[in-house]
Amino acid sequence: MLALTAAACGDAPGANKGGPAVKTQATSLTGVSTPAAPRPLDHWDEFKFGMSFDDAIAAKPGIEWDGDSFKQCRDEMPVKGCTLWPDYDHSYAPSFAGMALLPNLEFNEAGQLTDVDLLRTFKAAVTASKCEAIHGRLVDALYDKVGPSSFRPQKGALVRRSPGGHEYFRSNSDDVMVAEAEFRKATDGSMITLLTTFTAGSQYTNAECRPGIYIQGPKALPRRPINTPN
């Protein structure tokens, strides 16, 4: 199975609107031309990394924030940071690849936005093949928005291609499928990972497809301690 990378960009500074980000070429000492590393990533849509909690909660019209997570951020953020998630029943976000993915926001102890995770769970009659098709559409949409994937899989992963012909990788199982593609890892440590998981249903549970785009801001921003879950 692929590694479950939890990291997950809007148009980066200097990117072409409506197309992949422009990457310049650099020539090594051997004379071989190699792509330059992506430019630092400072935002995804309205969310700018390092922005304050107060600015972040008002940044995206249409998002209603979950009351419990809002209260926990208000009460505990200065001690251990927090995760703020949306009210999925009452929030709206413009669709991306035909999907209304909603933002989960990570804040450090200083109240700075460090990461944005775009998530959604699909259950209605979903199958492994339908879930993989969802992943493929997201691969194409991210390629158009931020440029090609650079991820290389673990041994044993299956190589697939999206409808647009872009390569991604998935685990060799339909009961518990994991598909992954890494799209951007800049010089400042910022990066985007697309991770989609599928779990088959049973007589007691529904099948679930969970696509997620994980956008990690610059590593210079301190993260909340991993051992203090929200």
QUICORBEL-V866341 format. One record per pair of residues at least 12 apart in sequence whose C-alpha atoms are under 8 Angstrom apart, sorted by the first residue. I is the first residue (numbers start at 1). J is the second residue. D is the distance in whole Angstrom. If there is no record, write none. Layout:
I|J|D ; I|J|D
//
This chain:
1|154|8 ; 1|156|8 ; 1|157|7 ; 1|170|8 ; 1|171|5 ; 1|172|7 ; 1|178|7 ; 2|153|7 ; 2|154|6 ; 2|157|7 ; 2|170|7 ; 2|171|6 ; 2|178|6 ; 2|179|7 ; 2|180|7 ; 3|154|7 ; 4|178|8 ; 4|195|7 ; 5|193|7 ; 5|195|7 ; 6|193|7 ; 6|195|8 ; 6|214|6 ; 7|115|8 ; 7|117|8 ; 7|191|7 ; 7|192|6 ; 7|193|6 ; 7|213|8 ; 7|214|5 ; 7|215|6 ; 7|216|5 ; 8|115|8 ; 8|116|7 ; 8|117|6 ; 8|191|6 ; 8|192|4 ; 8|193|4 ; 8|194|6 ; 8|212|8 ; 8|213|5 ; 8|214|2 ; 8|215|3 ; 8|216|5 ; 9|41|7 ; 9|43|6 ; 9|44|4 ; 9|45|7 ; 9|146|7 ; 9|192|7 ; 9|215|6 ; 10|43|6 ; 10|44|4 ; 10|45|5 ; 10|145|7 ; 10|146|7 ; 11|44|7 ; 11|45|8 ; 11|145|7 ; 11|146|7 ; 12|39|7 ; 12|40|8 ; 12|41|6 ; 12|42|7 ; 12|43|7 ; 12|146|8 ; 13|39|8 ; 13|41|8 ; 15|146|8 ; 18|144|7 ; 18|145|7 ; 19|144|5 ; 19|145|6 ; 19|146|7 ; 19|147|8 ; 20|143|6 ; 20|144|5 ; 20|145|5 ; 20|146|5 ; 20|147|4 ; 20|148|8 ; 21|145|7 ; 21|146|5 ; 21|147|5 ; 22|147|8 ; 23|35|7 ; 23|36|6 ; 23|37|8 ; 23|38|7 ; 24|36|6 ; 37|185|8 ; 37|186|6 ; 37|187|6 ; 38|184|7 ; 38|185|7 ; 38|186|5 ; 38|187|7 ; 39|186|6 ; 39|187|7 ; 40|186|5 ; 40|187|6 ; 40|188|6 ; 40|189|8 ; 40|190|7 ; 40|218|7 ; 41|186|7 ; 41|188|8 ; 41|190|6 ; 41|191|8 ; 41|217|7 ; 41|218|7 ; 42|217|7 ; 42|218|7 ; 43|217|8 ; 44|116|8 ; 44|215|8 ; 46|59|6 ; 46|60|6 ; 47|59|6 ; 47|60|8 ; 47|116|8 ; 48|113|7 ; 49|112|7 ; 49|113|5 ; 49|114|6 ; 49|115|7 ; 49|217|6 ; 49|218|8 ; 50|112|5 ; 50|113|5 ; 50|114|6 ; 50|221|7 ; 51|112|5 ; 51|113|5 ; 52|111|6 ; 52|112|5 ; 52|113|6 ; 53|107|7 ; 53|111|6 ; 53|112|6 ; 53|113|7 ; 56|113|7 ; 61|93|8 ; 62|91|6 ; 62|92|5 ; 62|93|6 ; 63|86|7 ; 63|87|8 ; 63|90|8 ; 63|91|5 ; 63|92|6 ; 63|93|7 ; 64|86|6 ; 64|87|6 ; 64|90|6 ; 64|91|5 ; 65|84|7 ; 65|85|6 ; 65|86|4 ; 65|87|5 ; 65|91|8 ; 66|84|7 ; 66|85|6 ; 66|86|5 ; 66|87|5 ; 67|87|8 ; 69|83|7 ; 69|84|5 ; 69|85|6 ; 70|84|6 ; 70|85|8 ; 72|230|8 ; 77|107|7 ; 77|108|7 ; 77|109|5 ; 77|110|8 ; 77|111|7 ; 78|108|8 ; 78|109|5 ; 78|110|6 ; 78|111|7 ; 79|109|6 ; 80|108|7 ; 80|109|5 ; 80|224|6 ; 80|225|7 ; 80|228|7 ; 81|106|8 ; 81|107|5 ; 81|108|4 ; 81|109|4 ; 81|110|8 ; 81|111|7 ; 81|223|8 ; 81|224|5 ; 81|225|8 ; 82|106|6 ; 82|107|5 ; 82|108|7 ; 82|109|8 ; 82|224|7 ; 82|229|8 ; 82|230|6 ; 83|104|7 ; 83|105|6 ; 83|106|5 ; 83|107|6 ; 83|230|6 ; 84|104|6 ; 84|105|5 ; 84|106|7 ; 84|107|8 ; 85|103|7 ; 85|104|4 ; 85|105|6 ; 86|102|7 ; 86|103|7 ; 86|104|7 ; 88|102|8 ; 96|138|8 ; 96|141|7 ; 97|137|6 ; 97|138|6 ; 97|141|6 ; 100|120|7 ; 101|118|5 ; 101|119|5 ; 101|120|5 ; 101|212|8 ; 102|117|8 ; 102|118|5 ; 102|119|6 ; 102|120|7 ; 103|116|6 ; 103|117|5 ; 103|118|5 ; 103|119|7 ; 104|116|6 ; 104|117|5 ; 104|118|6 ; 104|119|7 ; 105|117|7 ; 107|223|7 ; 107|224|7 ; 108|222|6 ; 108|223|5 ; 108|224|5 ; 109|223|8 ; 109|224|6 ; 114|216|7 ; 114|217|5 ; 114|218|8 ; 114|221|6 ; 114|222|8 ; 114|223|7 ; 115|214|8 ; 115|215|6 ; 115|216|5 ; 115|217|5 ; 116|214|6 ; 116|215|5 ; 116|216|7 ; 117|212|7 ; 117|213|6 ; 117|214|5 ; 117|215|6 ; 118|212|5 ; 118|213|5 ; 118|214|6 ; 119|210|7 ; 119|211|6 ; 119|212|5 ; 119|213|7 ; 120|210|6 ; 120|211|6 ; 120|212|7 ; 121|208|7 ; 121|209|6 ; 121|210|5 ; 121|211|7 ; 122|208|6 ; 122|209|5 ; 122|210|6 ; 123|206|6 ; 123|207|6 ; 123|208|5 ; 123|209|7 ; 125|207|8 ; 126|207|6 ; 126|208|7 ; 126|209|7 ; 127|200|7 ; 127|207|7 ; 127|209|8 ; 128|174|6 ; 128|175|7 ; 128|177|7 ; 128|198|6 ; 128|199|8 ; 128|200|8 ; 128|209|8 ; 131|196|8 ; 131|197|8 ; 131|198|7 ; 131|209|6 ; 132|179|8 ; 132|196|8 ; 133|162|8 ; 134|211|8 ; 135|179|7 ; 135|196|6 ; 135|211|7 ; 136|161|7 ; 136|162|4 ; 136|163|6 ; 137|162|7 ; 137|163|7 ; 138|194|8 ; 139|162|7 ; 139|166|7 ; 139|168|8 ; 139|181|7 ; 139|194|8 ; 140|162|7 ; 140|163|7 ; 140|164|6 ; 140|166|7 ; 142|183|7 ; 143|166|8 ; 143|183|8 ; 146|183|7 ; 146|184|7 ; 147|183|7 ; 147|184|8 ; 148|166|8 ; 148|183|6 ; 148|184|8 ; 149|167|8 ; 149|168|8 ; 149|181|6 ; 149|182|5 ; 149|183|4 ; 149|184|7 ; 150|181|8 ; 150|182|6 ; 150|183|6 ; 150|184|7 ; 151|168|8 ; 151|181|6 ; 151|182|5 ; 151|183|7 ; 153|169|7 ; 156|171|8 ; 156|172|8 ; 157|169|6 ; 157|170|6 ; 157|171|5 ; 157|172|6 ; 158|170|5 ; 158|171|6 ; 158|172|6 ; 168|180|6 ; 168|181|6 ; 169|181|7 ; 174|198|8 ; 174|199|8 ; 174|200|8 ; 175|198|7 ; 175|199|6 ; 175|200|5 ; 176|197|7 ; 176|198|5 ; 176|199|5 ; 176|200|6 ; 177|196|8 ; 177|197|6 ; 177|198|5 ; 177|199|7 ; 178|195|7 ; 178|196|6 ; 178|197|5 ; 178|198|7 ; 179|195|6 ; 179|196|5 ; 179|197|6 ; 180|193|7 ; 180|194|6 ; 180|195|5 ; 180|196|6 ; 181|193|6 ; 181|194|5 ; 181|195|7 ; 182|194|6 ; 188|218|5 ; 188|219|6 ; 188|220|7 ; 189|217|7 ; 189|218|5 ; 189|219|5 ; 190|215|8 ; 190|216|5 ; 190|217|5 ; 190|218|4 ; 190|219|7 ; 191|215|6 ; 191|216|5 ; 191|217|7 ; 192|213|7 ; 192|214|6 ; 192|215|5 ; 192|216|6 ; 193|213|6 ; 193|214|5 ; 193|215|7 ; 194|211|7 ; 194|212|6 ; 194|213|5 ; 194|214|6 ; 195|211|6 ; 195|212|5 ; 195|213|6 ; 195|214|8 ; 196|209|7 ; 196|210|6 ; 196|211|4 ; 196|212|6 ; 197|209|6 ; 197|210|5 ; 197|211|6 ; 198|210|6
//
